[in-house]
Amino acid sequence: MKFLFFWCTLFLISLSAAAQDIKYSDPDPADVNLTNFDIIGKVSGNYLVYKNLRNRRILTIFDNDMKVKDAFKLQFMPDRTLSAEFIAYPDSLYAIYQYQKRSAMYAMAVEMDGNGKVLRKPFALDTTHLGFFSNSRIYNVIYSEDRSKILLYKIQKKYETFTFTTLLFNSSLQLLHKSVIGTNFDDYRNSLSDFYVDNNGNFVFTVGDRQDSRYLQQQLLLAVKPADADSIELHPVNLFGKYLSEVFLKIDNLNQRYVINSLYYSRKNSNVDGLFSAFWDIRQARIDYQSILPFDESLKNLAKSQGNARQAFNDYFIRDVILKRDGGFILTAEDRSVNYRYNGYGFPFGSPLSPFSYYNPYIYSPYMGGYYNPYYNNGGNSRYYYDNIAVFDVSPESKLNWKTVVTKSQYDDNTDNYLSYSIMLTGGKLHFLYNEMDRHFELLKEQIMSPDGSVVREPPFRSLDKGYEFMPKYAKQVSSYQMVLPCTFRNYICFSKIEF
């Protein structure tokens, strides 16, 4: 019997190890932790990463064992390149970049294969004459879920008028429609959500009105610019007298819906009371379901890290909305705060006072790019806290199926690059990956959530080599069972691949 128990235990351990196979890239002395990077994805079986350090723009190609197959400078990008975005397909990718030459800003594109070979030489997408010298990008790129539509946009502010210029392209980067639309906007009163484009080419975002509140939105409009239209449609959303914090918009292309979510307050200067959700039917051009989902005392007691349960959700921010095939979704919100150890205050997760940073008359997207920027966290003498994750399963009719909390406790000084979590969706389950201290060692931990909301805490990942520090929030799922997770080793940037 003991012999049988031994072999059963060994078999289970081997299964666990196989489910958590990790491969690391070799640390490159050229990749110090001040290197910007963007995990592009998996193209033709290779894993591609873009790096930028002091205007050295490098494309690195890893094989299946995370060994460097090739790394080279992107010579087609001029020295005055201000940004680069990448759109990956199974066997090719686009690099869309912008640079300034004299008084003009150029938006360019180039097509490459999975080995970095140029398939289409750089070609222009748009040009803007500035009349001044700029150190900031003016163009932004978004693309649809199926990558069939690519939208290049810029926004110019003059007095209280915003001028949206949008260029809609197909997957071959052929121009389908260009629009120039002016609209009134008060940047001290209004706030914008992230911008999206759906699979039909519609440009979508929300506009909130703060009225007499510095932080909370008291009115909300859904803004839709149809693919072939030259105007923006504004649709009011009933808030039932509630006050919204940050609005999180998601496109459900399968069920032809726009999903709107926000944490809400019942009164100004009070505490977060629950979750506001609304489903906009694209075909019918109307809200078909919406709800106010209050948080009960049991959830608040479970969610709070410390302090009064009534204030449990005041430091929570919506992080992910994972769509389900039936039209429902799973929403996650994370407890995040910062303590500045000097006289003053700040908003490390986005200022509620204004949705934009102004460098010139042209402004860009109200959200930060999905790539690692080491200069983003520069709040010296500060401590960041990233704690529990609240998870909600909402039905297609905007009713709450279940709710739970994934418990964790994280903090770090002067940077939050190693905090937060990533989600790997595989086998119908959600794998939450995050760092946490255990007996003076920082380990990569995992909690697995089943479709019914039950959570299983797994042992720390096996084959974790000493000296590697993971950055989970910058991870990217590159296939149905693989994730590329950036890390540092002795101050050098490197990358790991996890297979589930």
C-alpha positions in Angstrom: 0.0 0.0 0.0 2.8 2.4 0.8 4.5 1.5 -2.5 1.2 2.3 -4.4 0.8 5.6 -2.5 4.4 6.6 -3.4 3.9 6.1 -7.1 0.5 7.9 -7.1 2.1 10.8 -5.3 5.0 10.9 -7.8 2.5 10.7 -10.7 0.5 13.7 -9.4 3.7 15.7 -8.9 4.8 15.0 -12.5 1.4 16.1 -13.8 1.7 19.4 -11.8 5.3 20.0 -13.1 4.2 19.2 -16.7 1.3 21.7 -16.4 3.7 24.5 -15.4 6.6 24.2 -17.9 8.7 27.4 -17.8 11.5 28.3 -20.2 13.6 31.4 -19.8 15.5 33.5 -22.3 19.1 34.3 -21.5 19.7 37.7 -19.9 21.1 40.1 -22.4 23.5 42.7 -20.9 22.1 45.2 -23.4 18.6 44.9 -22.0 18.8 46.8 -18.7 15.6 47.5 -16.8 15.3 50.9 -18.4 14.4 49.1 -21.7 10.9 49.7 -23.0 9.4 46.5 -24.4 6.3 45.3 -26.1 5.5 41.5 -26.4 4.2 41.3 -29.9 3.0 37.7 -29.9 3.5 34.4 -31.6 4.1 34.6 -35.4 4.9 31.6 -37.6 5.9 29.6 -34.5 8.3 32.3 -33.2 7.9 34.6 -30.2 8.5 38.3 -31.1 9.4 41.1 -28.7 10.0 44.8 -29.6 12.6 46.7 -27.4 13.5 50.3 -27.3 16.4 51.7 -25.3 17.7 55.2 -26.0 16.2 55.1 -29.5 17.7 51.7 -30.3 14.7 49.9 -31.7 15.3 46.2 -31.7 13.2 43.3 -32.9 14.1 40.1 -31.0 12.9 36.7 -32.2 12.8 33.8 -29.8 12.3 30.1 -30.7 10.2 27.6 -28.9 12.8 27.2 -26.2 13.1 31.0 -25.7 16.5 31.0 -27.3 17.3 34.1 -29.5 17.1 33.2 -33.2 17.8 36.7 -34.3 17.9 40.3 -33.0 18.3 43.3 -35.1 17.7 47.0 -35.3 14.7 48.2 -37.2 16.5 50.3 -39.7 13.4 51.6 -41.4 12.5 53.6 -38.2 14.1 57.1 -38.2 15.8 58.6 -35.2 12.8 60.8 -34.6 10.4 57.9 -34.2 8.0 58.7 -31.3 6.0 55.5 -31.1 5.6 52.0 -32.6 2.6 49.7 -32.5 2.4 46.1 -33.7 -0.5 44.0 -35.0 0.3 40.3 -35.1 -1.3 37.8 -37.4 -0.5 34.0 -37.6 2.1 34.4 -40.3 2.9 38.1 -40.5 2.7 41.4 -38.6 2.4 45.1 -39.1 4.6 47.7 -37.5 2.8 51.1 -37.5 5.0 53.9 -36.3 5.2 57.7 -36.4 8.0 60.2 -36.7 8.5 63.9 -37.1 10.6 65.4 -39.9 10.8 69.2 -39.8 7.3 70.4 -39.2 5.4 67.3 -40.4 4.4 64.1 -38.5 4.3 60.9 -40.6 2.3 57.8 -39.8 4.0 54.9 -41.5 3.5 51.1 -41.8 5.6 48.1 -42.8 4.8 44.4 -43.1 7.1 41.7 -41.9 7.0 37.9 -41.5 7.7 35.9 -38.4 11.4 36.0 -38.9 11.4 39.8 -39.3 11.9 39.8 -43.0 10.2 42.9 -44.6 7.4 41.8 -46.9 6.1 45.3 -47.7 8.5 48.3 -47.5 7.4 51.3 -45.4 4.5 53.2 -46.8 2.6 56.3 -45.5 -0.8 56.0 -43.8 -1.2 59.7 -43.0 0.7 63.0 -42.6 0.0 66.0 -40.3 1.6 69.4 -40.7 2.3 70.7 -37.1 4.0 74.0 -37.5 5.9 73.3 -34.3 8.5 70.9 -32.8 6.9 68.0 -30.9 8.3 65.3 -28.5 4.9 63.5 -28.3 3.0 61.2 -30.6 -0.3 62.4 -32.1 -1.5 59.2 -33.8 -2.9 56.2 -32.1 -3.7 52.8 -33.4 -6.5 50.4 -32.4 -7.8 47.3 -34.1 -10.7 45.0 -34.0 -10.8 41.7 -32.2 -10.6 39.7 -35.4 -7.9 42.1 -36.8 -10.0 42.7 -39.9 -10.3 46.5 -39.1 -7.4 48.8 -38.2 -8.2 52.4 -37.1 -5.7 55.2 -37.0 -6.9 58.3 -35.2 -5.8 61.6 -33.9 -7.6 64.3 -31.8 -6.9 68.0 -32.0 -8.0 70.3 -29.3 -8.7 74.0 -30.0 -10.5 76.0 -27.4 -13.5 73.8 -26.4 -13.6 71.9 -29.7 -12.2 68.5 -30.3 -11.6 67.4 -33.8 -11.5 63.7 -34.4 -9.7 62.4 -37.5 -10.2 58.7 -38.1 -8.8 56.5 -40.9 -10.3 53.1 -41.1 -8.2 50.4 -42.9 -8.9 46.7 -43.7 -6.4 43.9 -42.8 -4.3 44.7 -45.9 -4.1 48.4 -44.7 -6.2 49.6 -47.6 -8.1 52.8 -46.6 -11.8 52.2 -46.3 -13.0 55.5 -44.9 -11.6 58.8 -43.6 -13.5 61.1 -41.3 -12.9 64.5 -39.8 -15.4 65.3 -37.1 -15.6 68.3 -34.7 -17.4 68.1 -31.4 -17.7 70.2 -28.2 -15.8 68.9 -25.2 -15.0 70.3 -21.8 -11.9 68.5 -20.5 -12.5 69.7 -16.9 -16.1 68.4 -16.9 -16.1 65.5 -19.4 -14.1 62.3 -19.3 -13.6 59.7 -22.0 -13.3 55.9 -21.7 -10.8 53.9 -23.8 -11.4 53.9 -27.5 -12.3 50.7 -29.4 -13.2 49.6 -33.0 -15.5 46.6 -33.5 -15.3 43.9 -36.2 -17.6 46.0 -38.4 -15.3 49.1 -38.2 -17.5 51.2 -35.8 -15.5 53.5 -33.6 -16.8 53.4 -30.0 -16.2 55.1 -26.6 -18.1 56.7 -23.7 -18.3 60.3 -22.6 -19.0 61.0 -19.0 -20.2 64.3 -17.5 -19.0 65.2 -14.0 -21.1 68.4 -13.6 -20.5 69.5 -10.0 -18.3 66.6 -9.0 -14.5 66.5 -9.4 -14.3 62.8 -9.7 -17.7 61.1 -10.3 -19.6 60.9 -13.5 -23.3 61.9 -13.2 -24.3 61.5 -16.8 -23.0 59.1 -19.4 -23.2 59.0 -23.2 -22.3 56.1 -25.5 -20.4 57.5 -28.5 -20.5 55.5 -31.8 -19.1 56.6 -35.1 -20.3 54.1 -37.7 -17.6 52.8 -40.1 -18.9 54.7 -43.1 -20.3 57.8 -41.4 -18.8 61.3 -40.9 -20.6 62.0 -37.6 -20.6 60.6 -34.0 -23.9 59.3 -32.6 -24.4 60.1 -28.9 -26.7 57.8 -26.9 -27.6 58.6 -23.3 -27.3 55.8 -20.7 -29.6 55.8 -17.7 -27.6 55.8 -14.5 -30.6 55.5 -12.2 -29.4 58.5 -10.2 -26.0 56.8 -9.4 -22.5 58.3 -9.7 -19.9 56.4 -11.7 -16.2 56.2 -11.3 -14.0 55.0 -14.2 -16.1 53.5 -17.0 -14.9 50.2 -18.6 -16.1 49.5 -22.1 -15.9 46.1 -23.9 -17.1 45.0 -27.3 -18.9 41.7 -27.6 -18.5 41.0 -31.3 -20.0 37.5 -31.1 -23.3 38.7 -29.6 -23.2 42.2 -31.2 -23.2 44.1 -28.0 -21.3 46.9 -26.3 -20.8 46.1 -22.6 -20.5 49.0 -20.1 -19.3 48.6 -16.5 -18.4 50.9 -13.7 -18.2 50.9 -9.9 -20.9 53.2 -8.6 -21.7 55.5 -5.6 -25.2 56.1 -4.4 -24.2 59.6 -3.1 -21.3 61.9 -3.7 -18.6 61.9 -1.1 -19.7 58.4 0.0 -18.3 54.9 -0.6 -18.5 52.5 -3.5 -21.8 50.7 -3.2 -21.8 48.3 -6.1 -21.4 47.5 -9.8 -23.2 49.3 -12.7 -23.6 47.2 -15.9 -25.3 47.8 -19.2 -25.6 46.0 -22.5 -26.0 48.0 -25.7 -27.6 46.0 -28.6 -25.7 47.1 -31.7 -28.4 45.9 -34.1 -31.3 47.5 -32.3 -29.2 50.6 -31.3 -30.6 50.6 -27.7 -29.9 49.3 -24.2 -31.5 45.9 -23.9 -30.4 45.1 -20.3 -28.8 47.1 -17.5 -28.6 46.7 -13.7 -27.4 48.1 -10.4 -25.7 45.3 -8.5 -25.1 46.3 -4.8 -22.3 44.8 -2.8 -23.6 43.0 0.3 -21.9 43.1 3.7 -20.5 39.6 3.3 -18.7 40.5 0.1 -17.3 43.7 1.6 -16.0 41.8 4.6 -14.3 39.3 2.3 -12.9 42.0 -0.1 -11.5 44.4 2.5 -7.7 44.2 3.1 -8.0 46.4 6.2 -10.1 49.1 7.7 -13.9 49.6 7.7 -15.9 47.2 5.6 -18.1 50.1 4.3 -15.0 51.5 2.5 -13.9 48.0 1.2 -14.2 48.8 -2.5 -13.1 52.5 -2.5 -9.6 51.5 -3.7 -10.8 48.9 -6.3 -10.3 49.4 -10.0 -11.9 47.3 -12.8 -9.1 45.4 -14.4 -10.6 42.8 -16.8 -13.9 41.9 -18.5 -13.8 38.4 -19.9 -16.7 37.8 -22.3 -18.6 34.5 -22.4 -20.2 32.9 -25.5 -23.7 33.2 -24.0 -23.4 37.0 -23.8 -22.5 37.2 -20.2 -19.1 38.2 -18.8 -16.7 37.7 -15.9 -15.4 41.0 -14.4 -12.4 41.4 -12.2 -11.5 44.4 -10.0 -8.3 44.8 -8.0 -7.6 46.6 -4.7 -4.8 49.1 -5.5 -3.5 52.0 -3.5 -0.3 54.0 -2.9 1.2 55.7 0.1 3.3 58.7 -0.6 5.7 59.4 2.2 5.9 63.1 1.7 3.6 66.1 1.9 1.3 65.8 -1.1 -0.9 63.4 -3.0 -1.2 61.9 -6.4 -3.3 59.6 -8.6 -0.9 56.8 -9.7 -3.6 54.9 -11.5 -5.0 57.7 -13.6 -6.0 61.2 -12.7 -9.8 61.8 -12.4 -9.3 65.5 -13.1 -8.5 65.2 -16.8 -8.5 62.3 -19.3 -5.5 63.6 -21.2 -1.9 64.8 -20.9 -1.3 68.0 -22.9 2.0 68.3 -24.7 0.7 70.2 -27.7 -2.6 71.0 -29.4 -2.8 67.4 -30.4 -3.8 64.9 -27.8 -3.8 61.1 -27.7 -5.6 58.2 -26.2 -6.8 58.5 -22.6 -5.3 55.1 -21.8 -1.7 54.1 -21.5 -0.2 51.6 -24.0 0.0 48.0 -23.2 3.8 48.0 -23.1 6.3 48.2 -20.3 7.5 51.8 -19.7 10.1 52.0 -16.9 9.7 55.8 -16.6 6.0 55.5 -15.8 6.7 54.8 -12.1 8.8 57.6 -10.9 7.0 58.4 -7.6 10.1 58.3 -5.4 9.6 57.5 -1.7 6.3 55.8 -2.2 4.9 52.4 -1.5 2.4 50.6 -3.8 -0.1 48.1 -2.5 -1.9 45.6 -4.7 -4.2 43.3 -2.8 -7.4 41.2 -3.3 -9.2 40.6 -6.6 -13.0 40.7 -6.6 -14.6 38.5 -9.3 -18.2 38.8 -10.6 -20.0 36.5 -13.0 -22.8 38.5 -14.8 -25.5 36.9 -16.9 -26.6 38.0 -20.4 -29.6 39.7 -18.7 -27.3 41.7 -16.4 -28.0 39.6 -13.4 -25.4 38.4 -10.9 -24.7 34.7 -11.1 -22.0 34.6 -8.4 -19.3 36.6 -6.8 -16.0 35.7 -5.0 -12.7 37.2 -4.0 -9.2 35.9 -4.9 -7.1 36.9 -1.9 -3.5 38.1 -2.3 -1.3 40.7 -0.6 1.5 42.6 -2.5 3.5 45.7 -1.9 6.7 47.3 -3.3 8.5 50.6 -2.9 8.8 53.2 -5.6 7.6 50.9 -8.4 4.6 48.6 -9.1 6.2 46.8 -12.1 6.4 43.5 -10.1 2.9 43.8 -8.6 -0.7 43.0 -9.8 -1.5 39.8 -11.8 -2.1 38.2 -15.2 -4.9 35.9 -16.3 -4.4 32.8 -18.4 -7.6 31.5 -19.9 -7.3 27.9 -20.8 -9.4 24.7 -20.5 -12.4 26.9 -19.5 -10.7 28.0 -16.3 -9.0 31.3 -15.3 -5.5 31.0 -14.0 -4.5 34.0 -11.8 -0.7 34.4 -11.7 1.0 36.9 -9.3 4.0 37.4 -7.1 3.9 37.0 -3.4 6.4 36.8 -0.6 6.8 33.4 1.0 9.4 32.9 3.8 11.4 35.9 2.5 11.4 34.6 -1.1 9.2 36.1 -3.8 7.4 33.3 -5.6 5.1 33.1 -8.6 1.8 31.8 -7.3 -1.4 30.6 -9.0 -5.0 30.4 -8.1 -7.4 28.6 -10.5 -11.0 29.6 -10.9 -13.6 27.2 -12.3 -16.7 28.3 -14.2 -18.8 28.0 -11.1 -16.6 30.5 -9.2 -14.8 28.0 -7.0 -11.1 28.8 -6.4 -8.2 26.4 -5.9 -4.9 27.7 -4.6 -2.1 25.8 -6.4 1.4 25.3 -5.0 4.0 27.9 -6.2 5.3 27.3 -9.7 7.9 24.6 -10.1 11.2 25.2 -11.9 11.4 28.7 -10.8 15.1 29.6 -11.1 16.6 31.7 -8.3 17.2 35.3 -9.2 14.3 35.9 -11.6 11.7 38.4 -10.7 8.5 38.3 -12.7 6.3 41.2 -14.0 2.9 39.5 -14.3 0.8 42.5 -15.3 2.9 42.8 -18.6 2.4 39.2 -19.5 0.6 38.2 -22.8 -1.3 35.1 -23.7 0.1 34.0 -27.1 -1.9 30.8 -27.7 -4.6 28.7 -26.1 -2.0 27.2 -23.7 1.0 29.5 -23.7 1.9 32.8 -22.1 5.0 35.0 -22.4 5.9 36.5 -19.0 8.6 39.2 -18.8 11.0 39.1 -15.9 14.3 40.6 -14.7 17.5 38.9 -13.7 20.1 41.0 -11.9 18.7 44.2 -13.4 18.5 42.8 -17.0 15.2 42.3 -18.8 14.5 38.8 -20.0 11.4 36.7 -20.9 9.9 33.4 -19.9 7.4 31.2 -21.6 4.9 29.3 -19.6 3.0 26.3 -21.0 -0.1 25.0 -19.3 
